[in-house]
């Protein structure tokens, strides 16, 4: 009888509108409060406000750090040559952080205890030490200290995966909040695209004043000194305000322990007769809900197709963004174009393009939660492809006709489109698969991002050598392959909004 009374008195599930309103009231009244299933519809739950802010700020700072070192690609060659290295060594310096990050990721997943405190502290520590090593190489006149510093920085980049994982963790983030938080991560990416290149170009110019090459702080070393100081200050902020996810966090929104306890007689016969019931994967509609943790989840052909499609787009987007960031300073300074830009001017161009996209990425936070993830992916891919086609058309006519304005417009379309497309790769997959798959899915998407970053940087650096038309043509081909996958699996890509 007591169980029956408990069921009758259980409050009705809140509607999305009432849940969202209640969430705002609770967090405004007490920002430190962790809103649980008892307070709101679990599809709309969010993590602790201060901890979420720390994760988002860490992601933005890493994006600035990454973009800051992308814009010094031309100067890094001179830096390495000044210490006795060659072009091959310079390419190794540029690409090694991402490779080290990928190698470090799997061991770190095994010792993180399902939390985020170890990864975020490791990120801060590695960023400080790596930046210092990079900066001290000039004073120590030791070439391999540059490489060591960049390798240590690579360890810090593992938190890119943990930031994505945190924003889709079913223990603290509801299914209708994951795309919104992913949009916040992409806003951090927009900050990196605008602020990082500007700082890199400005530091390169300011660092080489009178006798600048003999100073400890110069155009080569200044990014290292600056980022070491910033990360040291931020580490203190992390220590004060970040609170890790508790092991006793509420279960995923699809689990209803009260129903299982109240109706054992309904579940027992089915388990005895047919065993655990697998999720029906042939029906796309089944993907609009989270899968119960107790159910046996079996991947079918269409589900593998969705995973491959999202991984392809995660790789393609970062391949294109990384190649443009690496190629613009090289192309603008080469004899292939008539621009003749210094790293400072190239940094300004990349930064202006990032600044143009920033308001639109910020708007996506509010608009994206009302739009299907597959629609966001389609729109972003279309916008980015427009930029690629525009630039290819200019190259076909004559590379000498490319001006600051035409290059800026093409870059702005590319940056906006493919940044927008990265919003939904992980959030869509996290809505398709059970909560217990979140760690694996996050690792798959991040490894795809790493592959895109590394190969994109190499391809961007080779753009002038292989021919700029071929350079852009390969990127268009990558998007074309993704479009075929996307169109084939359109019905399977349907998930809940938010």
Secondary structure, DSSP 4 states (H G I P E B T S, - for coil): -HHHHHHHHSPPPPPHHHHHHHHHHHHHH-TT----TTTS-GGG----HHHHHHHHHHHHHHHHHHHHHHTTHHHHHHHHHHTT--HHHHHHHHHHHHHHHHHHHHHHHHHSTT-SHHHHHHHHHHHHHHHHHHHHHHHHT-THHHHHHHHHHHHHTTHHHHHHHHTT-TTTS-TTTHHHHHHHHHHHHHHIIIIIHHHHHHHHHHHSSTTGGGSSSSTTTHHHHHHHHHHHHHHHHHHHH--PPPTTPPPPTT--HHHHHHTHHHHHHHHHHH-SPBP--S-GGGGGSPPPTTSB----HHHHHHHHHHHHHHHHHHHHHHHHHHHHHHHHHSTTSS----HHHHHHHHHHHHHHHHHHHHHHHHHGGGS-HHHHHHHHHHHHHHHHHHHHHHHHH-GGG--HHHHHHHHHHHHHHHHHHTTSHHHHHHHHS-GGGHHHHHHHHHHHHHHHHHHHHHHHHTHHHH-HHHHHHHHHHHHHHHHHHHHHTTGGG-----
